[in-house]
Amino acid sequence: MYAWRKKGLVFETARQGVGGWMRHSALTPTPWRIDNERIRVYAGFRDAEGVSRIGYVDLSADEPTVVLAVSREPVLDVGRAGCFDDNGVILGDVVDGPGGLHLFYVGFQRVARAKFLAFTGLAVSRDGGEHFERVQETPLLDRAPGRSTIAAVHSAHYEGGRWRLWYAAGDDWEWIGGAPFPRYHIRCAETDDLHAIPGADHVCLLPRGSEYRIGRPRVYRLDGRYLMYFTRGNRTGEYFPGIAVGDDGVHWARCDEQLGLALSESGWDSRTLCYPALLRQGDRLLMFYNGNDMGVEGFGLAEAPLHAMEGLAHACA
């Protein structure tokens, strides 16, 4: 097992944020390479009321702890009142596809008799990721049997004219200390048309042991295999990443013990690690992730040699 080398808190939202819409947090940081000099990390930034809007932080590709620019306005704001995304939006994935840069996002809505609903929307940018426009005001991935409360895409691959989607699907709530927490697991589906995602999908990973939720799947191809990072929560309050590998993107073997990333002794990631997302940079892999309280302070960075991660994809078999 190779241990990731932590580089610290890269973007501290309360200190480096711009405007009231970026008051705290940087939820589900998702990297995208702009060019050889810049890495853009899209994230969900919260205002004083906790409502998230999507913006970005540009980092130096050579030294990704150096902040080059911050979006002055959201690249995607909350949806119209009454729509599925009127109480916040966070990152799912950013993928180059037909017609522009595709931003899969999770929209939140508050309802009277549940904590929230969370479904997947799609927005497209035709100016290189500076602005995104919704393709529709309704969910791309909506309610269906087994996903009545949550259907949240967090990885999308476009290959050979076909989309593959990995997402969290939820149906009910786990009550812990008198408070409801969402229960969900990981599923996947394939489609030629994002406006006609089939209802027939595949279960990839289910919670095990004391876990009640397992989600935010980030799926990569590495040395001929599929590698998935995800985040798992249990009834005692642990919220921590896990790893799974597979050959087809549908069937997975978990190897959480190979994570190689531990809590810090103190500071922003001393109680919780969650939502890791990877980007290749030369001969190393960069991991952007959130810490305590689901990223309330911002996002951080860890790095590892690429060859070590390629070995991991086979060691977990």
Secondary structure, DSSP 8 states (H G I E B T S, - for coil): ----EEEEEEEEHHHH--SGGGSEEEEEEEEEE-SSSEEEEEEEEE-TTS-EEEEEEEEESSSTTSEEEE-SS-SB----TTSTTTT-EEEEEEEEETTEEEEEEEEEEEETTEEEEEEEEEEEESSSSS--EES-SS-SB--BTTBSSEEEEEEEEEETTEEEEEEEEEEEEEEETTEEEEEEEEEEEEES-TTS--S--EEEE---TTEEEEEEEEEEEETTEEEEEEEEEETTS-EEEEEEEESSSSS-EE-GGG------SSSTTSS--EEEEEEEETTEEEEEEE-HHHHSSEEEEEEEEHHHHHHHHHHT-
